[in-house]
């Protein structure tokens, strides 16, 4: 294991220098405020831009996965498509149903975006880039994330529309159910890292074996299992395919978004992508080493570069999954959560405890035994529960009309 | 094992994603205004009027203004006024032949009932107009197309029509020749009808 060198290049410190220069323009008594406001502006602007870019990249990538070129008319190669979409959504008429609960109907998208943005506050984007360093940052993140579920039900209830309400109830059932594996999957990392602070969790992953095997939590058996469970639950939490039942267009009109149009709809859309990005950023922080470089000699690349590289990779993975898997039925969704993910996540707690207690097994045979036991603890239940769930379910056979 | 199907699916989409960059054959979409998918021979949408001589389209329209199509047309989108000479006698030619393609339902009944093969189905589909009343009401000048065009869009059908028309023409000529021959040398075996 090599020690942690702390290279602090100019590029690494560039965001700090910009912040100090801008807040230097203000009187000293205002600087605490300008610093915070700058961080807020950077998060909103940065992730707002990322959102517009993501919508375009997603449409292009989905098109390629289905052998289509994707949007390619607006601007060079379709590059201006997000702007066209934005203008369209902004100038659309904003319709509020007569029977709707007007304040709630207005508040729902605002609350959703606000809570989603809150969760960005505790994510360390780089070595020096952490908007708020909370001692219980992980807890804050999931608390803010859970509050968005309220907004979904607000939207469904205030629309005074039976489709909206039914869809919001379905959405709420899904979101609350998947909150459980999402949180349980995080617990092993918190157990192993021994802290709830996001900065400390990332710092704890900044070690390398032989200089190129990073000590990220995804590299441990319980961490890998936790990562997979976390990503599955994150897909469901952010209403992404294959768990996009809350707004299943072909089944529910548009779910809780049925009565929303124009800018409010755009806000829901924004919140969905921001939520997805936030969960991916949390996955990077908890499991993929945050802003840490994958090997020692790649540390010359600024830490925020690594963070956004990993974030981009995870977002691409989500797009890939969206392009591949069809939507689940509600009962399948619930079965996957309560009969598969939750038991596995609970067993994973035991695996994490074992991994934590066996940390002192130093000699090579003991270390191999540790790995074998932990892998068995992860893969055994996965195979067993998977087989039990699959029992009695035959592979679907398709019959076509005789030609 | 559980999850293998997901990995297979991911592999399939990854193959599509990578393949779409280096293999244009994979694309199923046609970039419409620049390129067009070929229409099949049996494709039809709206009727047009056939004429024979490119030098004189209105003079050689096959339509004789018999108004059968006008009467048969289910949505009644055809409007015909026969041309008349100065004595009020029909000239076997349409003075007005209007067809409202915003009403037409492309049923082809006008084509089926036309005894003169004068009206056929077209294949042009770029007929959008800014004015839905005037822009979609076509007169006989807009409807007229040469027979060559008909041969081009419906080759098999046009060949059959051409053969039939040629046969009818030959029969008519034969008949006329016989009649002429008969008139030239009245045989003694058969007394004239007027007698």
Interface residues (C-beta under 8 A of the other chain):
Chain A: X61 X64 X65 X66 X67 X68 X69 X320 X321 X323 X324 X325 X382 X383 X386 X387 X389 X390
Chain B: X1 X2 X3 X6 X9 X10 X12 X13 X14 X16 X17 X19 X20 X21 X26 X27 X28 X29 X31
